[in-house]
Amino acid sequence: MVSFGLFETSISLFCFLIFFYFLIKKHSGYIKKTLCYPWNWPVLGMLPAIILWYKRIDVLIWVLEKSNLTFLFKGPWFTRMDLLFTVDPANIQHILSSNFTNYIKGPEMKEIFDVYGDAIFTADGELWRNIRMSSMVMFNHQGFQNFSMSITTSKLKDVLLPLFSHYSEEGAVVDLQDVFGRFMLDTTLVAITGSDPQSLSTEMPEVEFAKALENAGDSVVYRHVIPRFLWKLQNRMGLGQEKKRIEAGATFDRICAKYIFAKREEIRSPGIHHDHDHSDGDDDKFLRDSIVSLIVAMRDTTSTALTWFFGLLLEKPYVETKIRHEINTNLPKTATSQERPWSAIDHKEFLNTLVYLHAALYEAMRLYPPIPFERKTSVNSDVLPSGHKIDANSTIIYPIYALGKMRSVWGEDALEFKPERWISETGGLRHEPSSKFLVFNSGPRSCSGKHLAMTAMKIIVVEILQNFDIKLDKGQKIEPKPRLSLHMKHGLRVTLTKRCSA
């Protein structure tokens, strides 16, 4: 009787949600013009507000500003969907650093993100420490850094710049979001598997792995806003977003198995004897999960950051002018020589002089962080610096996208794209605490590949600006699309003009 009662309640809630969806769709014109604090309904809690605001990130910003940076969302009864949203830097510092051991990713997040396997961004405890140590060794190894940068520079010279020249000659419109996604997919896969999918070309072929990443990310966002029993039911029936998630996981398994097999064959090819010539299931799963995690970490974040950087740059000509001046002022003379390809590996000092470019990249990521939100689960009860009481097994969401737009954190000009806020009085880069600028995470989980990512983005920006003038396509509308990574809803369509050599 108890189980039947729960089932009956679930069906009733499901039917009400369907009714409510069509009701708000009918009155969507009025809803878009209003901002109001979410109402805590009987049974439903504040879930109707989530349905209303699913595609309106600006509403969450408004609510957090009105709530003194921390807001408790009440989910439907019996669904375990209560969430504490906070963008208070003191709370973030407490959760991610001061009381780090009390806040974990938790089994619920691992379940929501299960399509990625045992990924570093969902792992806890000993598993996280092992993966973390491995990633730090890799990203900090000089050989890997040089190898990764050489892949980036060669792909720029051999593929991206010639492709842009082709589009320039044709007068074609280019979607930079698509281009950067393909560029980073190719360079990331070459760096970690040795295989180049060659997704970046004039044909712009459909890429199965990229589509799987997109569907996997959409399913994760979907699981955050829909009651667990609903997506569980969809999963069992193979419907909707859950069907796409299942297919994405199968694609990851198949393609990663191909890369792992190819690498094993390459290792065996010299005829060297190995004690373990057979494939180990546990090893294969670890390698599969590592490949997927690294692609998500390296490809999605960097390509998204570059897309928003150029989108903001093209709306602020004075920033572009200052960056070009900084590049031309500090560019080594050998960089303009045709005797051999210019390489960032040979000119690290030059990249370090590009303070304003560094500031502009930071500013773009402050406003449009590649990963728009993060979450943690409390192990034991706690009290945050803001005074909010936390029960054991509570979920805390810190929306990084909203944090970058808080006037009480960044000042009255928080919504402006203003690289100067990152420049100190002495002309150097101004330091901001990671609990305030959360793009590279904070505390023990800080991003291991931060330096590598910044170096790669600087190289890409320098090469593009040195060789091309870029203009936004007429009618281009720039707005975010709520996903696991913060994409542009309509892409970034531009036209390119080849610059004359100095």
C-alpha positions in Angstrom: 0.0 0.0 0.0 2.8 2.4 0.8 4.6 1.8 -2.5 1.3 2.2 -4.4 0.6 5.5 -2.5 4.0 6.8 -3.5 3.4 5.8 -7.1 0.0 7.5 -7.1 1.6 10.7 -5.7 4.3 10.6 -8.4 1.8 10.2 -11.2 -0.3 13.1 -9.8 2.7 15.3 -9.6 3.8 14.4 -13.1 0.3 15.2 -14.4 0.2 18.5 -12.6 3.6 19.4 -14.1 2.4 18.7 -17.6 -0.7 20.9 -16.9 1.5 23.6 -15.4 3.9 23.5 -18.4 1.2 24.2 -20.9 -0.3 26.9 -18.6 3.0 28.8 -18.5 3.6 28.3 -22.2 0.2 30.0 -22.8 1.2 33.0 -20.6 4.9 33.1 -21.5 4.6 36.6 -22.9 3.6 37.9 -19.5 6.1 35.8 -17.6 9.0 37.2 -19.6 8.2 40.7 -18.6 8.1 40.0 -14.9 10.6 39.3 -12.1 9.3 38.0 -8.8 10.6 36.0 -5.9 9.9 32.3 -6.2 6.7 31.1 -4.4 6.9 28.1 -2.1 3.9 26.1 -3.2 2.3 23.3 -1.2 3.7 19.9 -2.4 5.4 21.4 -5.4 7.7 23.7 -3.4 9.5 26.1 -5.8 9.7 23.7 -8.7 7.3 25.8 -10.9 9.9 28.6 -10.7 12.6 26.3 -12.0 10.3 25.4 -15.0 9.7 29.1 -15.6 13.3 30.1 -15.3 15.0 27.1 -16.9 16.2 29.3 -19.8 16.4 32.6 -17.9 19.7 32.7 -16.0 19.2 36.4 -15.4 16.3 35.6 -13.0 18.6 33.6 -10.7 21.0 36.6 -10.6 18.2 38.9 -9.6 17.0 36.5 -6.8 20.6 36.1 -5.4 21.0 39.9 -5.3 17.7 40.2 -3.4 18.7 37.4 -1.0 22.1 38.9 0.1 24.0 36.4 -2.1 22.5 33.2 -0.6 19.2 31.7 -1.4 17.4 28.4 -0.2 15.4 26.7 -3.0 12.7 24.4 -1.6 12.0 21.5 -3.9 8.8 19.4 -4.1 8.0 17.3 -1.0 9.8 14.0 -0.7 12.0 14.6 -3.8 15.2 15.6 -2.0 15.5 18.6 -4.3 16.1 21.3 -1.6 19.2 23.4 -2.8 21.2 26.2 -1.2 22.4 28.6 -3.8 25.3 30.8 -2.8 27.6 33.3 -4.4 29.0 34.7 -1.2 32.8 34.5 -1.5 33.1 33.9 2.3 30.8 30.9 2.0 32.6 29.6 -1.1 36.0 30.0 0.7 34.6 28.0 3.7 33.1 25.2 1.5 36.0 24.8 -0.9 39.0 25.5 1.4 38.5 26.1 5.1 36.1 23.2 5.7 37.0 21.2 2.5 36.6 17.7 4.1 33.0 18.4 5.0 31.9 19.1 1.5 32.1 16.4 -1.2 30.7 15.8 -4.6 28.6 13.0 -3.2 26.8 10.0 -4.5 23.9 12.0 -6.0 26.2 14.0 -8.2 28.1 10.9 -9.3 24.7 9.4 -10.3 23.6 12.5 -12.2 27.0 12.6 -14.0 27.2 8.8 -14.5 27.6 9.1 -18.3 31.2 10.3 -17.7 32.1 7.4 -15.4 34.7 7.9 -12.7 35.5 11.5 -13.7 37.7 13.8 -11.6 34.9 16.3 -11.3 32.6 13.7 -9.6 35.2 11.6 -7.7 35.7 11.8 -3.9 38.0 10.3 -1.4 40.9 8.1 -2.4 39.7 7.8 -6.0 39.8 11.6 -6.3 43.2 11.9 -4.7 44.6 9.3 -7.2 43.1 11.0 -10.2 44.1 14.4 -9.0 47.7 13.3 -8.5 47.9 11.7 -12.0 46.5 14.9 -13.6 48.9 17.1 -11.7 51.9 15.0 -12.7 50.7 15.2 -16.4 49.9 18.9 -16.6 53.0 19.9 -14.6 55.4 17.7 -16.7 57.5 19.9 -18.9 57.5 17.3 -21.7 53.7 17.2 -21.8 53.4 21.0 -21.7 55.9 21.3 -24.7 54.1 18.5 -26.5 50.7 20.1 -26.0 51.9 23.5 -27.1 53.6 22.1 -30.2 50.3 20.4 -31.2 48.5 23.7 -30.7 50.9 25.7 -32.8 51.1 23.2 -35.6 47.3 22.9 -35.8 47.1 26.7 -35.9 49.7 27.0 -38.7 48.7 23.9 -40.7 44.9 23.9 -40.3 43.2 26.9 -38.6 44.9 29.8 -40.3 44.7 28.3 -43.8 41.0 27.5 -43.1 40.4 31.1 -42.1 42.3 32.3 -45.2 39.9 30.1 -47.3 36.9 31.6 -45.7 38.3 35.1 -46.1 38.8 34.6 -49.8 35.3 33.1 -50.1 33.7 35.9 -48.1 31.9 33.2 -46.1 30.3 33.5 -42.7 32.1 31.4 -40.0 30.8 30.1 -36.7 33.7 30.6 -34.3 32.0 28.6 -31.6 32.0 25.6 -34.0 35.5 26.2 -35.1 37.0 26.5 -31.6 35.1 23.4 -30.5 36.5 21.4 -33.4 40.0 22.9 -32.9 40.1 21.9 -29.3 38.7 18.5 -29.9 41.4 17.7 -32.4 44.3 19.1 -30.3 43.0 17.4 -27.1 42.6 14.0 -28.7 46.0 14.2 -30.3 47.6 15.2 -26.9 45.9 12.4 -24.9 45.4 9.6 -27.4 47.8 10.3 -30.3 44.8 10.2 -32.8 43.6 13.2 -34.8 39.9 13.1 -35.7 40.5 15.9 -38.2 37.2 17.5 -37.4 38.4 20.9 -38.4 38.4 21.2 -42.2 36.6 23.0 -45.0 34.1 20.2 -45.1 33.3 20.6 -41.3 32.2 17.0 -41.0 29.7 15.8 -38.4 31.7 14.5 -35.4 30.1 11.7 -33.5 32.2 12.2 -30.4 31.3 15.9 -30.2 27.6 15.2 -30.6 27.8 12.6 -27.8 29.5 15.2 -25.6 26.7 17.7 -26.4 23.9 15.2 -25.6 25.6 14.0 -22.4 25.9 17.6 -21.2 22.3 18.3 -21.9 21.2 15.2 -20.0 23.2 16.3 -17.0 21.5 19.7 -16.9 18.1 18.0 -17.4 18.7 15.8 -14.4 19.4 18.9 -12.2 15.9 20.4 -12.9 13.7 17.4 -13.1 12.7 15.2 -10.0 14.8 12.1 -9.8 11.9 9.6 -10.1 11.0 11.2 -13.5 14.4 10.9 -15.1 14.8 7.5 -13.6 11.5 6.5 -15.2 12.7 7.9 -18.5 16.0 6.1 -18.2 14.2 2.7 -17.7 12.0 3.4 -20.7 14.7 4.9 -22.9 12.9 8.1 -23.6 13.8 11.8 -24.2 17.0 13.1 -22.8 17.7 9.8 -21.1 17.7 8.0 -24.4 20.3 10.5 -25.7 22.4 10.0 -22.6 22.4 6.2 -23.1 23.4 6.6 -26.7 26.2 9.2 -25.7 27.6 6.7 -23.1 27.7 3.9 -25.7 29.5 6.3 -28.1 32.1 7.1 -25.5 32.6 3.4 -24.8 33.0 2.5 -28.4 35.3 5.3 -29.6 37.5 5.2 -26.4 37.9 1.4 -26.9 39.2 2.1 -30.4 41.7 4.7 -29.1 42.8 2.3 -26.3 43.2 -0.6 -28.7 45.2 1.5 -31.1 47.6 2.7 -28.4 48.1 -0.8 -27.1 49.0 -2.0 -30.7 51.4 0.9 -31.0 53.1 -0.1 -27.7 53.4 -3.7 -28.8 54.6 -2.9 -32.3 58.4 -2.8 -31.6 58.2 -6.5 -30.4 59.0 -5.8 -26.8 57.7 -8.4 -24.4 55.0 -7.3 -22.0 53.8 -9.2 -18.9 50.2 -8.1 -19.4 49.4 -8.4 -23.1 45.7 -9.0 -22.6 43.2 -6.2 -22.1 42.1 -5.7 -18.5 38.5 -4.6 -18.0 39.2 -2.4 -15.0 42.2 -0.7 -16.8 40.0 -0.1 -19.9 37.3 1.5 -17.8 39.8 3.8 -16.0 41.3 4.8 -19.4 37.9 5.3 -20.9 36.8 7.6 -18.1 40.1 9.4 -18.1 39.9 10.2 -21.8 36.3 11.5 -21.6 37.1 13.6 -18.5 40.2 15.2 -20.1 38.3 16.0 -23.3 35.5 17.7 -21.2 38.1 19.5 -19.1 40.3 20.6 -22.0 38.1 20.9 -25.0 34.8 22.3 -23.7 36.3 24.9 -21.3 38.9 26.4 -23.6 36.7 26.5 -26.7 33.9 28.1 -24.7 36.2 30.7 -23.1 37.6 31.6 -26.6 34.2 32.0 -28.1 33.0 34.4 -25.4 36.3 36.3 -25.5 35.9 37.0 -29.2 32.2 37.8 -28.8 33.0 40.4 -26.2 36.0 41.7 -28.0 34.1 42.4 -31.2 31.6 44.5 -29.2 34.4 46.5 -27.7 36.7 47.8 -30.4 38.8 49.8 -28.0 39.8 46.6 -26.2 40.8 44.9 -29.4 42.9 48.0 -30.3 44.7 47.8 -27.0 45.4 44.1 -27.3 46.7 44.5 -30.9 49.0 47.4 -29.7 50.3 45.2 -26.8 51.0 42.3 -29.2 52.8 44.5 -31.7 54.8 46.3 -29.1 56.1 43.1 -27.4 56.3 40.7 -30.4 59.8 39.3 -30.9 61.4 40.2 -34.2 61.9 36.5 -35.0 58.2 36.0 -34.9 57.8 38.0 -38.1 60.6 36.1 -39.8 59.7 33.5 -42.5 62.8 31.4 -41.8 61.0 29.1 -39.4 57.5 28.8 -37.8 56.9 31.0 -34.8 56.5 28.9 -31.7 55.2 29.8 -28.2 57.7 27.3 -26.7 60.5 29.6 -27.9 58.8 32.8 -26.8 57.3 32.2 -23.4 58.7 35.5 -22.2 56.7 37.2 -25.0 53.4 35.6 -23.8 54.2 36.7 -20.2 54.3 40.4 -21.4 50.7 40.3 -22.7 49.2 41.5 -19.4 46.3 43.3 -21.0 45.4 40.2 -23.1 45.6 38.1 -20.0 43.3 40.6 -18.2 40.8 40.5 -21.1 40.7 36.7 -21.1 40.0 36.8 -17.3 37.4 39.4 -17.7 35.6 37.4 -20.4 35.6 34.3 -18.2 34.4 36.4 -15.2 31.3 37.4 -17.2 30.9 34.1 -19.0 32.6 31.3 -17.2 33.0 28.1 -19.2 31.4 26.0 -16.4 28.4 28.1 -15.2 27.8 26.3 -12.0 29.2 23.8 -9.5 27.7 21.7 -6.6 28.8 20.1 -3.4 27.1 17.9 -0.7 27.7 18.3 3.0 28.9 15.3 5.0 28.0 16.8 8.5 25.8 19.7 9.6 27.6 23.1 9.5 27.0 26.8 9.7 28.2 29.0 6.9 29.9 32.4 7.4 26.6 34.0 6.2 24.8 32.4 9.1 22.9 29.8 7.1 22.6 26.4 8.8 23.5 23.4 6.7 22.1 19.9 7.5 24.1 16.8 6.8 23.6 15.6 3.2 22.5 19.0 1.9 23.2 20.1 -1.6 24.9 23.5 -2.2 25.0 25.1 -5.6 27.4 27.9 -6.4 26.4 29.4 -9.7 29.7 30.8 -11.1 27.9 32.6 -13.9 25.9 34.6 -11.3 28.9 35.2 -9.1 30.7 37.2 -11.8 27.7 39.5 -12.1 27.2 40.4 -8.4 27.5 44.1 -7.9 28.2 43.6 -4.2 31.2 41.4 -5.2 32.5 43.2 -8.3 31.2 46.7 -8.0 28.5 48.7 -9.7 30.1 48.1 -13.1 30.0 44.3 -12.6 28.0 43.8 -15.9 30.6 45.7 -18.0 33.3 44.0 -20.0 36.2 46.0 -18.5 39.7 44.3 -18.7 41.2 47.3 -16.8 39.7 46.0 -13.5 42.4 43.3 -13.7 45.3 45.7 -14.1 47.1 47.0 -10.9 48.4 50.5 -10.4 51.9 49.3 -11.3 50.7 47.9 -14.7 50.8 44.2 -13.6 48.0 41.7 -13.3 45.8 42.3 -10.3 45.2 39.3 -8.0 41.7 38.3 -7.0 40.9 35.5 -4.5 39.8 32.3 -6.2 36.6 32.3 -4.0 35.7 35.5 -5.9 37.0 34.5 -9.3 35.9 30.9 -9.4 36.6 30.0 -13.0 39.5 27.7 -12.2 37.9 26.4 -9.0 39.4 27.0 -5.5 41.1 25.1 -2.7 42.4 21.6 -3.2 40.3 21.1 -6.3 41.8 24.1 -8.2 42.4 23.4 -11.9 45.7 21.6 -12.6 45.7 22.8 -16.2 45.1 26.5 -15.6 48.6 27.6 -16.8 48.4 25.3 -19.9 44.9 26.6 -20.8 45.9 30.3 -20.5 49.0 29.8 -22.6 47.1 28.0 -25.3 44.4 30.7 -25.4 47.0 33.5 -25.7 48.8 31.7 -28.6 45.5 31.2 -30.4 44.4 34.9 -29.9 47.7 36.3 -31.0 47.8 34.2 -34.2 44.3 35.1 -35.1 44.6 38.8 -34.4 47.9 39.0 -36.2 46.5 37.5 -39.3 42.9 38.5 -39.6 40.3 41.3 -39.0 37.1 39.9 -37.7 33.6 41.4 -37.8 30.3 40.1 -36.4 27.8 38.9 -38.9 24.8 41.3 -39.3 21.9 40.3 -37.1 24.1 38.1 -34.8 22.4 37.9 -31.4 24.8 37.0 -28.5 23.2 35.3 -25.6 24.0 32.3 -23.4 22.5 28.9 -23.6 22.1 27.0 -20.3 24.1 23.8 -20.6 26.9 22.0 -18.8 29.3 24.4 -20.4 28.2 28.0 -21.2 27.7 28.0 -25.0 26.4 30.8 -27.1 22.8 30.0 -28.0 23.2 31.1 -31.7 26.9 30.4 -32.2 29.3 33.2 -33.0 29.0 34.0 -36.7 31.7 36.3 -38.1 33.3 37.3 -41.4 37.1 37.3 -41.8 39.5 39.6 -43.7 43.1 38.8 -44.2 45.5 41.4 -42.8 48.3 42.7 -44.8 51.8 41.6 -43.6 53.8 44.4 -41.9 
